[in-house]
């Protein structure tokens, strides 16, 4: 994941000063352990400033409003208490080439500063620290004890100290070419490594951007560079410094991340016509149509969502698999006991035979052979030689009653476990269909499944867990060959909403027959009739979004939504239906590029 370097932080700070100073802090909301959102309002606009101190994705950016939910974090509670309603009057650098911004708050613009919120964007050492006017730390997102760091502990009540300064030289526009080249080439190594370790403020991504702008491989050795290569690299170096000084940034997304410097190769071509034949902008994915904050916010939201997606999916798959294994063992045990109870009637018949033939019993017998009442076949009845015939018959009757009671007790337990297995199979199928991260809706789908399993007590709610309120249902949405809308539930809760709230009398409801899968709705206008191509298309999608995704032919049923019912007390996603018809779905015919 690309870290926020000094150049990006500089660009972010400049945009903040231009557009959001002064502004009023209206609200503070903490999304999770490493992510805070501040609602800022100016005369013209209102937005949310996101501050994140995640070890791999520390950043700050103006972005979307956070999801609605209860905030239970102490850090945000203290920020609300101290800062809410104050004016953000300045965003200052604490020192040259430091990745720390000082957000200064006052009662109103022009008044004395009363609070400082230091935002330190420094990789795994990132933090957010609230300091009063006397430079005493009031609260911190992450406190650091003296045992954790003897160099710079961060504790409430202690004075705030800026991070220790680096000893590397600072880049400068006044530095001569020869002096710059000698420094970078002093110890032979790759272009990337020599640029990053020679000067302050140069990240790996920046070094790559500078090298690629002049057609160099960042991994190339400095010993292989020609004098012309050095000159071109120095020219883009100066272009970078010039943009830092003037604040003229050009944020763009790239194939591997983002850059706030835009296409530096164009600057180099203007200086040196010899590089005009370079494939300028070859790694750019978008134009200069977004602000630095928008680029940074979109990038880190996608990266963090993808990381969270992988973690949540692994957790859910593991929990569901473990639960299914335990339930399968229970089901097999109940089924075995039920099979044993099937012999209850045989014991009653043996007791009846023995009572009817008491005269044939002899003392000391260990077994007696009697003819069956109906078939006439001989039946061997074991006996206890110490008991008489009547007592033996009574004991056999008792065994019959015990097995009969066991059947009555075990059958409901077996039904309950079977229903639970069917439910978890449905959950497992929903997880399987979300096989990779495409966009934020995939993460929302897994989070909905996690919330559902928390409600059903299959997993414990994580600390500070907040269930966000969704503004809309993010069903899969497609269209049939005739243009009819197709809605597909992504999880059990969505399946219930789709079937019992969204569906109307004109629609058709689809589901794989006796196979876990999504509920599918073909939306039809009054009087409209789906043609065979539409029906086959929906059947193929229904089969694709089911446990039978890898099969060639899958039985799919369809019926009117009014013929679909939810059993009383059934878990989410469980439904029964009638008046269904069957059509064979072909999941392999689904065009994956359209999904």
C-alpha positions in Angstrom: 0.0 0.0 0.0 1.4 3.4 -1.0 2.2 5.6 2.0 1.4 9.3 2.2 4.8 10.9 1.7 5.8 14.5 2.4 4.8 15.7 -1.1 1.3 14.3 -0.7 0.9 15.8 2.8 2.1 19.1 1.5 -0.5 19.1 -1.3 -3.2 18.0 1.1 -2.3 20.9 3.5 -2.4 23.5 0.7 -5.9 22.4 -0.4 -7.1 22.5 3.2 -5.8 26.0 3.7 -7.3 27.2 0.4 -10.8 25.7 0.9 -11.4 25.1 4.6 -9.7 27.8 6.6 -11.5 29.2 8.5 -14.2 26.6 9.2 -16.3 25.5 12.2 -16.0 22.1 13.7 -19.5 20.8 13.9 -19.1 17.1 14.7 -16.6 14.5 15.6 -17.1 10.8 14.8 -14.7 7.9 15.2 -15.3 5.0 12.8 -12.9 2.5 14.3 -9.7 2.3 16.3 -7.7 4.1 13.7 -10.1 6.3 11.8 -11.6 9.7 12.8 -14.0 12.0 10.9 -14.4 15.7 11.6 -17.4 17.6 10.1 -16.2 21.1 8.9 -18.4 23.9 7.8 -17.5 27.1 6.0 -19.9 29.8 4.7 -20.1 28.0 1.3 -19.8 24.3 2.1 -19.7 21.4 4.5 -17.7 18.2 4.4 -16.0 15.5 6.5 -12.2 15.5 7.1 -11.1 12.0 7.6 -8.0 11.4 9.7 -6.5 7.9 9.8 -3.5 6.7 11.7 -3.7 3.1 10.4 -0.1 1.7 10.4 -0.2 0.8 6.7 -2.7 3.4 5.5 -2.2 6.6 7.5 -3.6 9.6 5.7 -6.0 12.5 5.9 -8.5 13.6 3.3 -11.8 15.4 2.7 -14.3 12.6 1.9 -17.7 11.1 2.2 -19.8 11.3 5.3 -19.1 8.3 7.7 -21.9 5.7 8.1 -24.5 6.4 10.7 -23.9 4.6 14.0 -23.0 4.9 17.6 -19.6 6.2 18.5 -18.2 4.5 21.7 -14.6 5.6 21.6 -13.0 7.6 24.4 -10.7 9.6 22.0 -13.5 11.0 19.9 -15.5 11.7 23.0 -12.8 13.9 24.4 -12.3 15.7 21.0 -16.0 16.4 20.9 -15.9 17.8 24.4 -13.0 20.1 23.8 -13.3 21.1 20.1 -16.9 20.9 19.0 -18.1 24.4 18.0 -14.6 25.9 17.7 -13.1 27.4 14.6 -10.3 25.7 12.7 -8.2 28.7 11.9 -4.9 27.3 10.7 -3.3 24.2 9.3 0.4 24.7 9.9 3.6 22.7 9.4 5.5 22.1 12.6 8.9 22.0 10.9 10.3 21.8 7.4 10.1 18.4 5.8 8.2 16.9 8.7 5.1 14.8 8.0 3.1 16.4 10.9 0.3 19.0 10.6 -0.8 21.3 13.4 -4.6 21.9 13.3 -5.1 25.0 15.3 -8.5 25.8 16.9 -9.7 29.1 18.4 -13.1 30.4 19.7 -13.5 32.3 16.5 -11.2 33.5 13.7 -8.8 36.1 15.0 -8.8 34.9 18.6 -5.9 33.2 20.4 -5.3 29.6 19.7 -6.7 27.4 22.5 -6.2 23.9 21.1 -3.8 22.0 18.8 -4.6 18.8 17.1 -1.3 17.3 15.8 -1.8 14.8 13.0 1.3 12.8 12.5 1.4 10.8 9.2 4.5 8.7 9.7 3.7 5.1 8.8 3.5 2.8 11.8 4.3 5.7 14.1 1.3 7.7 12.9 -0.9 9.3 15.6 -3.4 12.1 16.4 -2.7 14.1 19.5 -4.8 16.8 21.2 -2.7 19.5 23.0 -3.8 22.5 25.0 -2.5 26.0 24.8 0.3 25.1 27.3 1.6 22.3 25.0 0.3 19.6 27.5 -1.1 16.4 25.9 -4.8 16.1 26.8 -5.5 12.9 24.8 -4.0 10.8 22.0 -5.3 8.3 19.6 -2.4 6.0 20.6 -0.5 6.6 23.8 3.1 5.5 23.9 4.6 4.6 27.3 8.3 5.1 28.2 8.7 1.4 28.0 7.5 1.4 24.4 9.7 4.4 23.4 12.4 6.0 25.5 13.0 8.6 22.8 9.5 10.0 22.5 6.8 8.8 24.9 3.3 10.2 24.3 1.3 10.3 27.5 -1.5 12.6 28.8 -0.3 15.4 31.0 3.2 15.3 29.5 4.4 18.1 27.2 4.2 17.6 23.5 7.5 17.1 21.7 7.9 17.1 17.9 9.3 13.9 16.3 13.2 13.8 16.3 14.6 15.4 13.2 16.3 13.4 10.5 19.9 14.1 9.7 19.7 13.7 5.9 20.1 16.9 3.9 17.0 18.7 2.7 16.3 19.1 -1.0 16.8 22.6 -2.3 16.2 24.4 -5.6 19.5 26.3 -5.0 21.6 23.1 -5.0 23.9 22.8 -8.0 23.6 19.9 -10.4 27.1 18.6 -9.6 26.6 18.6 -5.9 23.3 16.8 -6.2 24.7 14.2 -8.6 27.7 13.5 -6.3 25.5 13.0 -3.3 23.1 10.6 -5.1 25.9 8.7 -6.8 28.3 8.5 -3.8 27.5 4.9 -3.0 26.5 2.8 -6.0 23.0 1.4 -5.7 19.6 1.6 -7.4 18.2 4.9 -8.4 15.2 4.5 -6.0 17.3 3.6 -3.0 19.9 6.3 -3.5 17.3 9.0 -3.9 15.3 7.9 -0.8 18.3 7.5 1.6 20.2 10.6 0.4 17.5 13.3 1.0 14.7 14.0 3.4 11.2 13.9 2.1 11.8 11.4 -0.8 9.6 8.3 -0.6 9.9 5.2 -2.7 6.9 6.1 -4.8 8.3 9.6 -5.4 11.6 8.2 -6.5 9.8 5.8 -8.9 7.8 8.7 -10.3 10.9 10.8 -10.9 12.8 7.9 -12.6 9.9 6.8 -14.8 9.3 10.4 -15.9 12.6 10.3 -17.8 12.4 6.7 -18.9 14.6 5.2 -16.3 14.1 1.9 -14.4 13.9 2.8 -10.7 15.8 -0.4 -10.0 18.6 0.5 -12.4 22.0 1.0 -10.8 23.3 4.6 -10.6 26.5 3.3 -12.1 24.7 2.7 -15.4 23.4 6.2 -15.8 24.9 8.3 -18.5 25.6 12.1 -18.1 22.4 12.8 -20.1 20.4 10.5 -17.8 21.7 12.4 -14.8 20.8 15.7 -16.3 17.2 14.6 -17.1 16.8 13.2 -13.7 18.0 16.4 -12.1 15.5 18.3 -14.3 12.5 16.4 -13.0 14.0 16.7 -9.5 13.8 20.4 -9.9 10.2 20.2 -11.3 9.2 18.3 -8.1 10.8 21.0 -5.9 9.2 23.7 -8.0 5.7 22.2 -7.5 6.4 22.0 -3.7 7.3 25.7 -3.6 4.5 26.9 -5.9 1.8 24.5 -4.7 0.9 23.6 -8.3 0.0 19.9 -7.9 -1.7 17.7 -10.5 -3.2 14.7 -8.7 -3.9 11.6 -10.8 -4.4 7.9 -10.2 -1.7 5.5 -11.6 -1.6 1.8 -12.3 -0.1 1.1 -8.9 -1.5 3.9 -6.8 -1.6 7.7 -7.2 0.7 10.7 -7.6 0.1 14.4 -6.9 2.7 15.5 -9.4 0.9 14.5 -12.5 2.9 13.7 -15.7 6.4 14.9 -15.0 7.6 13.5 -18.3 5.7 16.3 -20.0 7.8 18.8 -18.1 10.9 17.0 -19.0 9.9 17.0 -22.7 9.5 20.7 -22.6 13.0 21.1 -21.2 14.7 18.3 -23.3 13.2 17.6 -26.8 15.3 14.4 -26.8 12.7 12.7 -24.6 9.7 13.9 -26.5 9.3 10.4 -28.0 8.8 8.9 -24.5 5.4 7.4 -23.9 4.2 10.2 -21.7 1.5 9.5 -19.2 1.6 5.7 -19.9 0.8 4.9 -16.3 -2.0 7.5 -15.8 -5.6 6.1 -15.4 -7.5 9.4 -15.1 -7.3 13.0 -16.0 -6.7 15.9 -13.7 -10.3 16.2 -12.8 -10.1 15.4 -9.0 -8.6 17.2 -6.1 -5.7 15.8 -4.1 -8.1 15.0 -1.3 -10.5 13.1 -3.6 -7.7 11.1 -5.0 -6.2 10.2 -1.6 -9.6 9.5 -0.1 -10.6 7.2 -2.9 -7.3 5.3 -2.9 -7.1 4.6 0.8 -10.8 3.8 1.1 -10.4 1.2 -1.6 -7.2 -0.2 -0.1 -8.6 -0.4 3.4 -11.9 -1.9 2.2 -10.0 -4.5 0.3 -7.9 -5.4 3.3 -11.0 -5.5 5.5 -12.8 -7.6 2.9 -10.1 -10.2 3.0 -10.1 -10.4 6.8 -13.9 -10.5 7.2 -14.3 -13.1 4.4 -11.7 -15.4 6.0 -13.3 -14.9 9.4 -16.8 -15.7 8.2 -15.7 -18.7 6.1 -13.8 -20.1 9.0 -16.7 -19.6 11.5 -19.4 -21.0 9.2 -17.2 -24.0 8.2 -16.5 -24.8 11.9 -20.2 -24.5 12.8 -21.2 -26.7 9.9 -18.8 -29.4 11.0 -20.1 -29.5 14.5 -23.7 -29.5 13.3 -23.0 -32.3 10.9 -21.6 -34.4 13.7 -24.7 -33.7 15.8 -27.0 -34.5 12.9 -25.3 -37.9 12.2 -25.6 -38.7 15.9 -29.3 -37.9 16.0 -29.8 -39.9 12.8 -28.1 -42.9 14.3 -30.2 -42.7 17.4 -33.3 -42.4 15.2 -32.3 -45.4 13.2 -31.9 -47.4 16.4 -35.4 -46.3 17.5 -36.9 -47.8 14.4 -36.5 -51.2 16.1 -39.1 -50.1 18.7 -42.0 -51.9 16.9 -39.9 -55.0 16.6 -39.5 -55.2 20.4 -43.2 -54.7 20.9 -44.0 -57.6 18.5 -41.5 -59.8 20.4 -43.2 -59.0 23.7 -46.6 -59.7 22.2 -45.4 -63.1 20.8 -44.0 -64.0 24.2 -47.1 -63.1 26.1 -49.2 -65.1 23.6 -47.0 -68.2 24.0 -46.3 -68.3 27.8 -47.0 -72.0 27.9 -44.0 -72.7 25.6 -41.6 -71.0 28.0 -39.3 -73.3 30.1 -37.2 -72.2 33.1 -33.6 -71.5 32.3 -34.2 -70.7 28.6 -31.9 -68.1 27.1 -33.9 -67.7 23.9 -37.2 -68.9 22.5 -38.2 -69.3 18.8 -41.8 -68.4 18.0 -43.6 -67.9 14.7 -44.6 -64.3 13.7 -48.3 -63.6 13.8 -48.5 -62.2 10.2 -45.7 -63.9 8.2 -45.4 -67.2 10.1 -41.6 -66.8 10.0 -39.7 -67.9 13.0 -38.6 -65.1 15.4 -35.8 -65.6 17.9 -36.4 -63.8 21.2 -33.5 -63.4 23.6 -34.4 -64.2 27.2 -32.8 -63.7 30.6 -32.7 -67.2 32.2 -33.1 -65.7 35.7 -36.5 -64.2 34.9 -39.8 -65.9 34.1 -41.6 -65.4 30.8 -43.9 -62.6 32.0 -41.0 -60.6 33.5 -39.0 -61.1 30.3 -42.0 -59.8 28.3 -42.3 -56.7 30.6 -38.7 -55.9 30.2 -39.1 -56.1 26.4 -42.2 -53.8 26.6 -40.1 -51.3 28.6 -37.4 -51.3 26.0 -40.0 -50.7 23.3 -41.4 -47.7 25.2 -37.9 -46.3 25.8 -37.0 -46.4 22.1 -40.4 -45.0 21.2 -39.8 -42.0 23.6 -36.3 -41.6 22.1 -37.8 -41.3 18.6 -40.3 -38.7 19.8 -37.5 -36.7 21.5 -34.8 -37.1 18.8 -36.9 -36.3 15.7 -37.5 -32.6 16.7 -33.8 -32.3 17.5 -32.8 -33.8 14.2 -35.2 -31.4 12.4 -33.8 -28.5 14.2 -30.2 -29.3 13.4 -31.1 -30.0 9.8 -32.8 -26.6 9.5 -29.8 -25.0 11.1 -27.5 -26.7 8.6 -29.7 -25.6 5.7 -29.5 -22.0 7.0 -25.7 -22.1 7.3 -25.4 -23.7 3.9 -27.3 -20.7 2.6 -24.9 -18.4 4.4 -21.9 -20.3 3.1 -23.2 -20.0 -0.5 -23.7 -16.3 -0.1 -20.0 -15.9 1.1 -18.8 -18.1 -1.8 -20.5 -15.8 -4.3 -18.5 -12.8 -2.9 -15.3 -14.4 -4.0 -13.2 -11.2 -4.5 -13.3 -7.5 -3.9 -14.6 -5.4 -6.7 -16.1 -2.3 -5.0 -17.4 -1.1 -1.6 -20.7 -3.0 -2.0 -18.8 -6.3 -1.7 -17.5 -5.3 1.7 -21.0 -4.1 2.7 -22.3 -7.5 1.7 -19.9 -9.3 4.0 -20.5 -6.9 6.8 -24.2 -7.6 6.5 -23.5 -11.3 6.7 -21.3 -10.7 9.8 -24.1 -8.7 11.4 -26.6 -11.4 10.7 -24.3 -14.1 12.2 -23.9 -11.8 15.3 -27.6 -11.5 15.6 -28.0 -15.3 15.3 -25.2 -15.8 18.0 -22.8 -17.7 15.7 -20.0 -15.1 16.3 -19.3 -12.6 18.9 -19.6 -8.9 18.2 -16.1 -7.2 18.0 -15.3 -4.5 20.5 -16.8 -1.1 19.5 -18.8 -2.8 16.8 -21.2 -0.5 15.1 -23.8 -1.7 12.6 -24.0 1.1 10.0 -27.4 2.1 8.5 -27.5 1.5 4.7 -29.2 4.2 2.7 -30.3 1.7 0.1 -30.2 -2.0 -0.8 -27.1 -2.9 -2.9 -28.7 -5.8 -4.8 -27.0 -7.2 -7.8 -28.8 -5.5 -10.7 -28.9 -6.7 -14.3 -31.2 -6.6 -17.3 -32.7 -9.4 -19.3 -32.3 -9.5 -23.2 -35.7 -7.7 -23.4 -34.6 -5.0 -20.9 -36.5 -6.3 -17.8 -34.7 -5.5 -14.5 -33.2 -8.4 -12.6 -32.5 -8.1 -8.8 -30.4 -10.7 -6.9 -29.9 -10.8 -3.2 -26.4 -10.8 -1.9 -27.1 -12.3 1.5 -29.9 -13.7 3.6 -31.2 -10.3 4.8 -31.2 -9.0 1.3 -33.0 -12.2 0.1 -35.8 -11.5 2.7 -36.2 -7.9 1.7 -36.2 -8.8 -2.0 -38.8 -11.5 -1.6 -41.1 -10.1 1.0 -40.8 -6.3 0.6 -39.6 -5.4 -2.9 -41.4 -8.1 -5.0 -44.9 -7.3 -6.4 -47.7 -9.3 -8.0 -46.3 -8.8 -11.5 -42.8 -10.1 -10.8 -41.4 -13.7 -11.1 -39.4 -15.2 -8.2 -36.5 -17.6 -9.0 -34.4 -19.9 -6.8 -32.3 -23.0 -7.3 -34.3 -26.2 -6.5 -33.1 -27.7 -3.1 -29.7 -25.9 -3.6 -28.5 -23.0 -1.4 -28.4 -19.8 -3.4 -29.7 -16.2 -3.8 -33.3 -15.2 -4.3 -33.7 -13.7 -7.7 -36.5 -11.4 -8.9 -37.4 -10.7 -12.5 -39.3 -7.4 -12.5 -42.1 -7.1 -15.0 -44.4 -4.2 -15.7 -48.2 -4.8 -15.6 -49.2 -6.8 -18.6 -45.6 -7.7 -19.6 -44.7 -11.3 -20.3 -41.1 -12.6 -20.2 -40.1 -14.4 -23.3 -38.1 -17.7 -23.3 -34.8 -15.8 -23.7 -35.5 -13.7 -20.6 -36.5 -16.8 -18.6 -33.3 -18.6 -19.6 -31.1 -15.6 -18.9 -32.6 -15.3 -15.3 -32.3 -19.0 -14.7 -28.6 -18.9 -15.7 -28.0 -16.0 -13.3 -29.9 -17.8 -10.5 -27.8 -20.9 -11.0 -24.6 -18.8 -11.1 -25.4 -17.2 -7.8 -25.8 -20.5 -6.0 -23.8 -23.4 -4.6 -24.1 -25.1 -8.0 -22.1 -22.3 -9.8 -19.6 -24.8 -11.3 -22.3 -27.2 -12.7 -23.4 -27.5 -16.3 -27.1 -27.8 -15.7 -28.9 -26.7 -12.5 -32.7 -27.1 -11.7 -34.2 -23.7 -11.1 -37.7 -23.1 -9.9 -39.8 -20.0 -10.5 -43.2 -18.9 -9.2 -45.1 -15.7 -8.4 -43.9 -13.9 -5.3 -47.4 -14.4 -3.6 -46.7 -18.1 -3.6 -43.5 -17.7 -1.5 -43.8 -17.8 2.3 -41.6 -17.5 5.3 -42.2 -20.2 8.0 -42.9 -18.7 11.4 -39.7 -18.3 13.4 -37.5 -19.2 10.4 -34.0 -17.7 10.1 -33.2 -15.0 7.5 -33.2 -16.2 3.9 -35.4 -19.3 4.6 -38.5 -19.5 2.4 -41.0 -22.1 1.2 -42.9 -22.0 -2.0 -45.7 -23.6 -4.1 -47.1 -23.7 -7.6 -43.5 -23.7 -8.9 -42.3 -24.6 -12.3 -38.8 -25.9 -13.2 -36.4 -24.5 -15.8 -32.8 -25.7 -16.2 -30.2 -23.0 -15.6 -26.8 -23.0 -17.2 -24.3 -21.0 -15.1 -21.5 -21.6 -17.5 -23.3 -19.5 -20.1 -23.2 -16.4 -17.9 -20.9 -13.7 -19.3 -18.5 -13.1 -16.4 -17.3 -9.8 -17.9 -20.8 -8.3 -17.2 -20.8 -9.3 -13.5 
